[in-house]
Amino acid sequence: MRIGVITFPGTLDDVDAARAVRYAGAEPVALWHAQHDLEGVDAIVVPGGFSYGDYLRAGAIASIAPIMTEVVAAAGRGTPVLGICNGFQILCEAGLLPGALVRNAGLHFVCRDQRLRVESTTTAWTGGFTAGQELLVPIKSGEGRFVADAGTLAQLEAENRIVFRYAGGNPNGALADIAGIASADGRVVGLMPHPEHAIDPLTGPSTDGLGLFTSVLQAAVSAA
């Protein structure tokens, strides 16, 4: 399986995401923000960082980059897409996920190891987990507070599209403790914490994050 990892000017975690893809047993494919070719990848990771310096709003400029035209089209065809931190912001700005990520409560940048609870295992990126399972992964963001109107929150809840919730304390004031959500078809997932930083006990607080990357491989095998 070939998984594309996009790099924008200001992306920080593309190398880490590519490493996680390799750890999972897939082939990472580097994709540049200015290209219009996804190079035939089977899934896409939009990694974290500060794309275009977070000017205007975090993820706003990246959401209209040439590569995102192709990502939106691919998502419409059912290609799995994972947005991590800034990638989550980009997916919301591009309209692939509802809601928005705004400044953290208290206006503090948060950097710590964070417990997450898996709420949904029906997505392409969480099928290898069990509902209620807790993960320990790093979070590092200043604009990570998920917000949406009451109708959108109710819809996400009713459709089992809240994928991760913060456990052991909400680090940023996100509504309903939401750490990650999915599209209606479960193929597009965005989350603020960084699973790619929790794939090896030598460098992370756990190996819990690897499950997202192995899950998408399992989903591809099941679909074949």
C-alpha positions in Angstrom: 0.0 0.0 0.0 1.3 3.5 -0.9 0.3 6.4 1.4 0.9 9.9 0.3 2.3 12.4 2.9 1.8 16.1 1.9 4.4 18.8 2.6 3.4 22.5 2.6 5.7 25.4 3.4 5.8 25.3 7.2 4.9 21.6 7.6 6.9 20.1 10.5 5.8 16.6 10.9 5.9 15.1 7.4 9.0 13.1 8.1 7.5 11.7 11.3 4.3 10.8 9.4 6.3 9.0 6.7 8.1 7.1 9.4 4.8 6.0 10.9 3.7 4.8 7.5 6.9 2.7 7.1 6.5 1.3 10.7 3.0 0.2 9.7 4.3 -1.7 6.7 3.3 0.7 3.9 5.3 2.8 1.5 5.3 6.6 2.1 5.1 8.8 -1.0 6.1 12.4 -0.7 3.6 14.8 -2.1 4.4 18.6 -2.6 1.7 21.2 -2.0 2.1 22.7 -5.5 1.5 19.5 -7.5 -1.7 18.3 -9.1 -0.8 14.6 -9.1 -1.4 12.3 -6.1 0.8 9.7 -7.8 -1.7 6.9 -7.5 -1.5 6.6 -3.7 -4.0 4.5 -1.8 -4.4 6.9 1.2 -3.3 10.3 2.2 -1.9 11.9 5.4 -2.1 15.7 5.8 0.5 16.2 8.6 1.0 18.7 11.3 3.0 22.0 11.4 2.3 25.6 10.5 1.4 25.5 6.9 2.0 28.9 5.2 2.9 30.3 8.7 -0.8 29.9 9.8 -1.5 33.3 8.2 -5.2 34.3 7.9 -6.2 31.2 10.0 -4.5 28.0 10.7 -4.9 25.8 7.6 -6.8 28.5 5.5 -4.1 29.0 2.8 -3.1 25.3 2.6 -6.8 24.4 2.1 -6.7 26.0 -1.4 -3.2 24.8 -2.4 -3.2 22.9 -5.7 -2.7 19.5 -4.0 -5.8 20.0 -2.0 -7.9 20.1 -5.1 -6.8 16.6 -5.7 -7.2 15.5 -2.1 -10.9 16.7 -2.1 -11.6 14.9 -5.3 -9.9 11.7 -4.0 -11.9 11.9 -0.8 -15.0 12.1 -2.8 -14.0 8.8 -4.5 -13.5 7.2 -1.1 -9.7 7.5 -0.6 -8.9 7.4 3.1 -7.5 10.8 4.3 -6.0 11.5 7.8 -5.4 15.0 9.0 -3.2 15.5 12.1 -3.2 18.8 14.0 -2.6 21.4 11.3 -3.8 18.7 8.9 -7.1 18.6 10.8 -7.3 22.3 10.5 -6.7 22.1 6.8 -9.4 19.4 6.3 -11.9 21.6 8.1 -11.0 24.7 6.1 -11.3 22.6 2.9 -14.8 21.5 3.8 -13.9 17.8 4.2 -14.8 17.9 7.9 -17.3 20.1 9.7 -16.5 22.6 12.4 -13.4 24.6 13.1 -10.3 24.7 15.3 -9.8 27.9 17.2 -7.4 29.3 19.8 -7.1 27.1 22.9 -9.0 28.1 26.0 -6.8 30.5 28.0 -4.8 31.2 24.8 -2.0 28.9 25.8 0.0 26.7 23.5 -0.4 23.1 24.9 2.4 20.6 24.6 2.1 17.4 26.6 1.3 13.7 26.5 -2.5 13.3 26.3 -4.8 10.4 26.9 -7.5 9.8 24.3 -10.5 7.6 24.3 -11.5 5.8 21.1 -15.2 6.6 20.5 -15.6 5.1 17.0 -14.0 2.1 15.3 -16.0 2.3 12.1 -13.6 4.6 10.3 -10.8 3.6 7.9 -8.2 4.8 10.4 -9.6 3.2 13.7 -10.8 -0.2 12.7 -7.9 -1.8 14.6 -9.0 -0.3 18.0 -11.8 -1.2 20.3 -14.4 1.2 21.4 -13.5 2.7 24.8 -9.8 1.9 24.4 -7.5 4.6 25.7 -4.4 5.8 23.9 -1.5 8.0 25.1 -0.1 10.3 22.4 1.5 13.8 22.4 -0.5 16.9 21.7 1.1 20.2 20.7 -1.1 23.0 19.4 -2.2 26.6 20.1 -5.3 26.5 18.0 -6.7 23.0 18.8 -10.1 23.8 20.4 -12.8 22.1 18.3 -15.9 24.2 17.9 -19.1 23.7 15.9 -22.8 24.8 16.1 -25.2 22.8 18.2 -26.8 21.1 15.2 -23.4 19.9 13.9 -22.4 18.6 17.3 -25.7 16.7 17.6 -25.2 15.3 14.1 -21.7 14.1 14.8 -22.9 12.4 18.0 -25.9 10.8 16.3 -23.9 9.5 13.4 -21.1 8.1 15.6 -18.6 10.5 13.9 -16.8 11.6 17.0 -13.8 9.4 16.7 -11.6 10.5 19.7 -12.4 12.3 22.9 -9.9 13.7 25.4 -9.6 11.6 28.6 -8.1 12.6 31.9 -8.8 16.3 31.2 -9.6 18.5 28.3 -6.3 20.3 27.3 -7.8 23.1 25.1 -11.5 23.6 25.9 -12.8 21.7 22.9 -16.5 21.3 22.8 -17.8 17.9 24.1 -14.1 17.0 24.7 -13.7 16.3 21.0 -10.2 15.4 19.9 -11.0 14.0 16.5 -13.9 13.5 14.1 -14.8 11.7 10.8 -16.6 12.4 7.6 -20.0 10.8 7.0 -18.5 7.8 5.2 -15.7 7.3 7.8 -13.0 7.6 5.2 -11.7 11.1 6.3 -10.5 11.5 9.9 -9.0 14.5 11.6 -7.5 14.7 15.1 -5.5 17.3 17.0 -3.0 15.0 18.9 -0.1 13.4 17.1 -0.3 9.6 16.6 2.8 9.7 14.5 4.8 10.7 17.6 3.7 7.6 19.5 4.9 4.7 17.3 8.2 3.7 19.1 8.8 3.5 22.8 12.3 5.0 22.2 10.9 8.3 21.0 7.3 8.5 22.2 5.2 7.9 25.3 3.7 4.7 23.8 3.2 2.9 20.6 -0.5 3.6 20.6 -0.5 5.9 17.6 0.7 3.2 15.3 -2.8 1.7 15.3 -4.2 4.4 13.1 -1.7 3.6 10.4 -2.1 -0.2 10.6 -5.9 0.2 10.7 -5.9 1.9 7.2 -3.9 -1.0 5.9 -6.3 -3.5 7.3 -9.2 -1.5 5.8 -7.6 -1.7 2.4 -7.1 -5.4 2.7 -10.7 -5.9 3.8 -11.9 -3.8 0.8 -9.8 -5.7 -1.7 
